[in-house]
Amino acid sequence: MGPDVVGPGQAPPGPALTEQLLRELEELAVAAARAAGRFIVAERPRGLGVLDTKSSVNDIVTVMDQQSEALLRRHLLGARPGDAILGEEDGATDGTTGITWVIDPIDGTVNYLYEIPAYCVSVAAVVGDAATAGQWRPVAGAICNPLTSEIFHARLGGGAYVLAGGEDTAIRVNPVDVLLQTMVATGFGYLPAVRARQGEVLTAILPEIRDIRRAGSAALDLCAVARGMVDAYYEAGLNPWDLAAGWVIATEAGAVVSGLNSMAPGEAAVVAAGPGIHGSLLSRLEALAPLR
Ligand code: LIP
């Protein structure tokens, strides 16, 4: 691992991560994710359509992605005006505190368009350079699934929880240690060539695992690993906003979250699983690389 790459468990330079600061960031992430989650359900216009596309015709944006991001920015900067933000829709805005909010206003946008009940709002506070792979690390985060009224949340060293119906319940990964009995979640990108390669990797690994689940939201997939609803998750081609909050929540639930070849999780690859199975899944994926 090069001297300048931030490995799993290391925090890049930034503010002193006191317990008080981490609690403040976690509580703000929960409140912001809850507000945007309520908004995208309550204010969804009838006949919602595609407003624009990004990397391909299938990489869509709706007006609610933009409005949810605007709401998150107002909420976060209203509470902490000096922080930076990196958002899926409006990009990066600088700050002075060393804390950057990495936000996905609707993760699972295609599900949202089709009204498939698997989308969420993801909000993470990170330290380091969030725009550069391997140079940042989440320190607190929250993921709100507005349809199940669940908010997954965590801060460094504080454990992972799901808040539902006023109850805050600790969550842990599954202790699985046999690949053939491992339920794996994964996802596919928006570019045909990337999907073709991801399909080849899936075909190779499918006979070696219990089964595959494709929910359509990286953030919800990482929460599923954290609460033991699946045993493992891997995907290539993700952006920081797809994985930031899920990374700290899964880690605090006992998962190992990494990239390939000792790299930090990032666009090249994310592999998240309990310590009993992470190594076997990782070495299979490293042997099958590139994953996209
Ligand atoms: C989605 C991810 C999902 C991936 C999709 C897309 P979006 O994010 O959550 O895991 O498979 O290709 O990247 O575009 O809904 O924010």
Residues whose N, C-alpha, C, O or C-beta is under 5 A from the ligand:
A	BS01	LIP	I106 D107 G108 T109 V110 G187 F188 G189 Y190 G216 S217 A218 A219 D242
